[in-house]
């Protein structure tokens, strides 16, 4: 089986959502660069992300911050969200079961996949941080997805774009392919990725090789 992360792997949402967060923090007097925001927040669950926001804002998150961030992020997605280049061709060619496991929530995943036309491909096979007690980097979410799909972890490959996700995949005993779109390849390697690539065509090639038994 193949497990895909959602943000940054299926949909090109990371740039949009991080810019919204940078803008909202700036409006509240916190100057955080875009690259700094990516370094700090990419791959984090909503709960972990809000803890970091609270720290940046001096220990208090203003009332309505999270709903406003959700609204503004959805507006940004409606205006500019697209699929990750090459992911449609990869899914079309995939000859094994697959699902999505995201540190986001079901509402966000359903919205982003629905907006980009990918939702029908994952119907009934969407797993999020809301489904487990401990989100990534704990292995719980990936193990939950594997159980639900009837797959053995050692026969499961995870496609992730963050060290958080790679760490979770390796802790679950799964093969991890790191997609270095916004995260430096070195960080994905350091997290334990079995392979690091720059394009979905490379992911597709690795999965095809794996299917023929030519790769671990």
C-alpha positions in Angstrom: 0.0 0.0 0.0 1.0 3.6 -0.4 0.1 6.4 2.1 0.2 9.9 0.9 0.4 13.0 3.1 -2.0 15.7 1.9 -0.6 19.2 2.2 2.5 19.6 -0.1 2.2 16.0 -1.5 -1.3 15.9 -3.1 -2.2 19.5 -3.0 0.2 22.5 -3.3 -1.2 24.2 -0.2 1.8 24.7 2.0 2.9 28.0 0.4 -0.6 29.5 0.7 -1.3 28.4 4.2 2.1 29.6 5.5 1.6 33.0 3.9 -1.7 33.4 5.6 -0.1 32.6 8.9 2.8 35.0 8.3 0.3 37.8 7.4 -1.8 37.2 10.5 1.2 37.2 12.8 2.5 40.4 11.2 -0.9 42.1 11.8 -0.4 41.3 15.5 3.1 42.7 15.7 5.2 39.5 15.1 7.6 39.7 12.2 8.2 36.2 11.0 9.8 35.5 7.6 8.1 33.1 5.3 11.1 30.7 5.4 11.1 30.9 9.2 7.4 30.1 9.3 8.0 27.0 7.1 10.9 25.9 9.3 8.7 26.3 12.4 5.3 25.1 11.3 5.5 22.7 8.3 4.2 19.3 9.2 2.8 20.3 12.6 -0.7 19.3 13.6 -3.2 22.1 14.4 -2.7 21.6 18.1 1.0 21.8 18.0 0.9 24.7 15.6 -1.3 26.7 17.9 1.1 26.1 20.8 3.8 27.7 18.7 1.5 30.6 17.8 0.8 31.2 21.4 4.5 31.3 22.2 5.1 33.8 19.3 2.2 36.0 20.6 3.6 36.2 24.1 1.6 33.4 25.7 -1.9 34.4 24.6 -3.8 33.6 21.3 -6.5 36.3 20.7 -10.1 35.1 20.6 -11.1 34.2 17.0 -7.5 33.7 15.8 -8.0 30.1 14.7 -11.4 30.6 13.0 -10.0 33.6 11.2 -7.0 31.7 10.1 -9.2 28.9 8.8 -11.4 31.4 6.9 -8.5 33.2 5.3 -6.8 30.0 4.4 -9.9 28.7 2.7 -10.1 32.0 0.8 -6.5 31.6 -0.3 -7.2 28.0 -1.4 -10.2 29.0 -3.4 -8.2 31.6 -5.2 -5.1 29.6 -5.9 -4.9 26.0 -4.7 -3.8 23.5 -7.3 -2.7 19.8 -7.2 1.0 19.1 -6.8 2.5 18.8 -10.3 2.7 15.2 -11.5 0.4 13.7 -8.8 -2.5 13.0 -11.1 -0.3 11.0 -13.5 1.2 9.1 -10.5 -2.3 8.2 -9.1 -3.4 7.1 -12.6 -0.5 4.8 -12.9 -0.6 3.4 -9.4 -1.4 -0.3 -9.3 -1.8 -0.8 -5.6 -4.1 0.4 -2.8 -3.5 3.9 -1.5 -4.9 6.4 1.0 -4.2 9.8 2.5 -3.0 10.4 6.1 -2.8 14.0 7.2 -1.9 15.9 10.3 -4.7 18.3 9.4 -8.4 17.6 10.2 -11.1 16.0 8.1 -12.7 19.3 7.2 -9.5 20.7 5.7 -8.6 17.5 3.9 -12.0 17.1 2.4 -12.0 20.8 1.3 -8.6 20.7 -0.3 -9.1 17.4 -2.1 -12.6 18.5 -3.1 -11.4 21.8 -4.5 -8.7 20.2 -6.6 -10.9 17.3 -7.9 -8.9 14.6 -6.0 -11.6 13.7 -3.5 -13.3 10.9 -5.4 -9.9 9.1 -5.6 -9.7 9.0 -1.8 -13.3 8.5 -0.8 -13.5 6.3 2.3 -9.6 6.3 2.6 -9.0 9.6 4.4 -7.3 9.5 7.8 -6.4 12.5 9.8 -4.9 13.6 13.2 -8.5 13.7 14.5 -8.6 9.9 14.3 -5.7 9.2 16.8 -4.5 10.3 20.2 -1.1 11.3 18.9 -0.5 12.8 15.5 2.8 12.7 13.5 5.7 12.5 14.4 4.1 9.6 16.4 3.5 6.5 14.3 -0.1 6.2 15.4 -1.8 7.8 12.3 0.1 5.7 9.8 -0.5 2.5 11.8 -4.2 3.4 12.1 -4.4 3.9 8.3 -2.6 0.6 7.6 -4.9 -1.3 9.9 -8.0 0.2 8.3 -6.7 -0.7 4.9 -5.6 -4.2 5.8 -1.9 -3.5 5.0 1.2 -4.6 6.8 3.5 -1.7 7.8 6.6 -3.4 6.3 4.8 -3.6 3.0 3.7 0.1 3.1 5.4 3.1 1.5 4.7 6.6 2.8 5.2 9.7 0.6 5.9 12.8 2.8 7.3 16.3 2.4 8.3 17.0 6.0 10.7 15.6 8.6 7.7 15.2 10.9 6.0 12.8 8.5 9.2 10.9 7.6 9.9 10.4 11.3 6.4 9.0 11.8 6.7 6.7 8.8 10.0 5.2 10.0 8.6 4.9 13.6 5.7 2.9 12.1 8.1 0.5 10.3 7.3 1.8 6.9 9.3 2.8 3.8 9.5 6.6 3.6 10.0 8.6 0.4 10.7 12.3 1.0 9.4 14.8 -1.5 11.7 17.8 -1.2 9.4 20.6 -2.5 9.7 23.1 0.4 11.8 21.2 2.9 15.5 20.9 2.2 16.5 17.4 1.1 19.1 17.2 3.9 16.4 17.5 6.5 14.4 14.7 5.0 17.5 12.5 4.8 18.3 13.3 8.4 14.8 12.3 9.5 15.4 8.9 8.0 13.9 9.0 4.5 14.8 5.9 2.5 14.8 8.1 -0.7 14.5 11.8 -1.3 13.2 13.2 -4.6 12.3 16.5 -6.2 9.4 15.4 -8.5 6.4 13.2 -8.5 7.8 11.5 -11.6 10.6 10.2 -9.4 8.1 9.0 -6.8 6.3 7.2 -9.6 9.5 5.5 -10.7 10.4 4.4 -7.2 7.0 2.9 -6.7 7.2 1.1 -10.0 10.6 -0.3 -9.1 9.3 -1.4 -5.7 6.4 -3.2 -7.4 8.8 -5.2 -9.5 10.8 -6.2 -6.4 13.9 -4.3 -7.4 13.9 -2.1 -4.3 13.5 -2.7 -0.5 
